[in-house]
């Protein structure tokens, strides 16, 4: 059957972005990336106590590529409030993967106090010193 001969589907974060895009489109793209990678991020956190296998490497690579792409998009945003909201999405993705180091770095980049407080309320472990 012809539909079985399709190539591997591209991940949303592997798709080329036609720059320049507006801040709203960038925020939507980050939201889509974070939602798409959420399952892999949760599995990465679950693999912490298991030996390495092919599935864990796949999910870890998928999570890392998604997080990296989302951060690259966020860096190019000019609206500070939208950027902070996008960073909040990425912090949540990092917390699903139990990636505290990256989450803390991104938390420090959030400028808007209400957003930062919201993140700390959702993820109180980020308050603890490194």
C-alpha positions as CSV (number, residue, x, y, z in Angstrom):
1,X,0.0,0.0,0.0
2,X,1.3,3.4,-0.9
3,X,0.8,5.1,2.5
4,X,3.3,2.7,4.2
5,X,6.1,3.9,1.9
6,X,6.1,7.4,3.3
7,X,9.4,8.7,4.8
8,X,9.8,9.3,8.5
9,X,7.7,12.2,9.7
10,X,9.7,15.3,10.7
11,X,9.4,16.5,14.2
12,X,8.0,20.0,14.6
13,X,11.3,21.3,15.9
14,X,13.2,19.9,12.9
15,X,11.1,21.9,10.5
16,X,12.8,25.0,9.0
17,X,11.5,28.3,10.3
18,X,11.1,31.1,7.8
19,X,12.5,34.1,9.6
20,X,11.5,36.7,10.4
21,X,8.4,35.6,12.3
22,X,6.6,37.7,14.8
23,X,6.7,37.2,18.6
24,X,3.2,35.7,18.7
25,X,4.1,33.1,16.1
26,X,7.3,32.4,17.9
27,X,5.4,31.9,21.2
28,X,3.0,29.5,19.4
29,X,5.8,27.6,17.9
30,X,7.5,27.2,21.3
31,X,4.2,26.0,22.8
32,X,3.8,23.4,20.0
33,X,7.4,22.2,20.5
34,X,7.0,21.9,24.3
35,X,3.7,20.0,23.9
36,X,5.1,17.7,21.3
37,X,8.2,16.8,23.4
38,X,6.3,16.5,26.7
39,X,5.9,12.7,26.5
40,X,9.6,12.2,25.7
41,X,10.6,14.5,28.6
42,X,8.4,12.5,31.0
43,X,10.0,9.3,29.8
44,X,13.5,10.8,30.2
45,X,12.7,11.5,33.9
46,X,11.4,7.9,34.2
47,X,14.6,6.4,32.7
48,X,16.8,7.9,35.4
49,X,17.0,4.7,37.4
50,X,17.1,2.3,34.4
51,X,20.0,1.2,32.3
52,X,20.5,2.9,28.9
53,X,18.6,1.4,26.1
54,X,17.7,2.5,22.6
55,X,14.3,3.9,23.6
56,X,15.8,6.0,26.4
57,X,18.5,7.4,24.1
58,X,15.8,8.2,21.5
59,X,13.6,10.1,24.0
60,X,16.6,11.9,25.6
61,X,17.8,13.1,22.1
62,X,14.2,14.1,21.2
63,X,13.8,16.1,24.4
64,X,17.2,17.8,24.0
65,X,16.6,18.8,20.4
66,X,13.1,20.2,21.3
67,X,14.4,22.1,24.3
68,X,17.3,23.5,22.3
69,X,15.1,24.6,19.4
70,X,12.6,26.2,21.8
71,X,15.4,28.2,23.5
72,X,16.8,29.3,20.2
73,X,13.4,30.7,19.2
74,X,12.9,32.4,22.5
75,X,16.2,34.2,22.3
76,X,15.1,35.9,19.1
77,X,11.9,37.3,20.6
78,X,11.8,41.0,21.2
79,X,8.6,41.3,23.4
80,X,9.8,40.7,26.9
81,X,6.5,39.5,28.4
82,X,5.9,37.0,25.5
83,X,9.5,35.8,25.9
84,X,9.1,35.2,29.6
85,X,5.8,33.3,29.0
86,X,7.6,31.2,26.4
87,X,10.5,30.6,28.8
88,X,7.9,29.4,31.3
89,X,6.8,26.8,28.8
90,X,10.4,25.6,28.4
91,X,11.0,25.5,32.1
92,X,7.9,23.3,32.5
93,X,9.3,21.0,29.7
94,X,12.6,20.8,31.6
95,X,10.9,20.0,34.8
96,X,9.0,17.1,33.1
97,X,12.4,15.8,32.1
98,X,13.8,16.4,35.6
99,X,16.4,18.7,34.1
100,X,16.9,21.0,37.1
101,X,20.1,22.6,35.8
102,X,18.5,23.9,32.6
103,X,15.3,24.9,34.4
104,X,17.2,27.0,36.9
105,X,19.1,28.8,34.2
106,X,15.9,29.6,32.3
107,X,14.2,30.7,35.5
108,X,17.0,33.3,36.0
109,X,16.3,34.6,32.5
110,X,12.6,35.3,33.3
111,X,12.3,39.0,34.0
112,X,8.5,39.4,34.8
113,X,8.1,38.8,38.5
114,X,4.5,37.4,38.2
115,X,5.6,34.8,35.7
116,X,8.7,33.9,37.8
117,X,6.5,33.6,41.0
118,X,4.1,31.4,39.0
119,X,6.9,29.1,38.0
120,X,8.2,28.9,41.5
121,X,4.7,28.1,42.8
122,X,4.4,25.3,40.3
123,X,7.9,24.0,40.8
124,X,9.0,24.8,44.4
125,X,12.1,22.7,44.0
126,X,13.6,25.5,41.9
127,X,13.8,27.6,45.0
128,X,16.4,25.3,46.6
129,X,20.0,26.3,46.1
130,X,21.9,24.4,43.5
